[in-house]
Amino acid sequence: MRLVVLSILTVLLGVLIYINFSSPNSKEVFNDQEKEYSTREYVITRIDEDGYYGKSEDGQKIYFKKEKVESGQNLKVSDPIIVYFEKDGRVDGLVKVEEKSRE
């Protein structure tokens, strides 16, 4: 009897896994959860012990903490950067900062 119940549960689990991976709706849900970001370009103007100061071409200034910089990047004064903000326009919406590749 236990063997029959275990076999039925195993088959049921297999069917559920198959349905989960083959369902076209699973990709739509994932795409709905992806966030959109707006970006701005700045140049590092000054560095202090806690973070970085930057300025854009149109004169807008920014300050951000070092933990917002992608790991492994060592930013210096005059480095161009790209700053990612949440698109919903929140004041504290800065998501990450990465060094812009110089071309």
Secondary structure, 3 states (H helix, E strand, C coil): CHHHHHHHHHHHHHHHHHHHHHCCHHHHHHHHHCCCEEEEEEEEEEECCCEEEEECCCCCEEEEEHHHECCCCCCCCCCEEEEEEECCCCCCCEEEEEECCCC
